[in-house]
Amino acid sequence: MLAAIPSQSAVARLESGEWDARLPTIERYAAAVGSTVDWQVRPSEESP
């Protein structure tokens, strides 16, 4: 499946913080540039 290439204005909104993208959107953007997103949950540095 080919990923849709995001428009320049959509990328600009994401980069500026003007838009709060959902996880699937970020994964589609990564796929459009031939990358993947790896998500990791770990304890915060403040944990005992």
Secondary structure, 3 states (H helix, E strand, C coil): CCCCCCCHHHHHHHHHCCCCCCHHHHHHHHHHCCCCCCCCCCCCCCCC
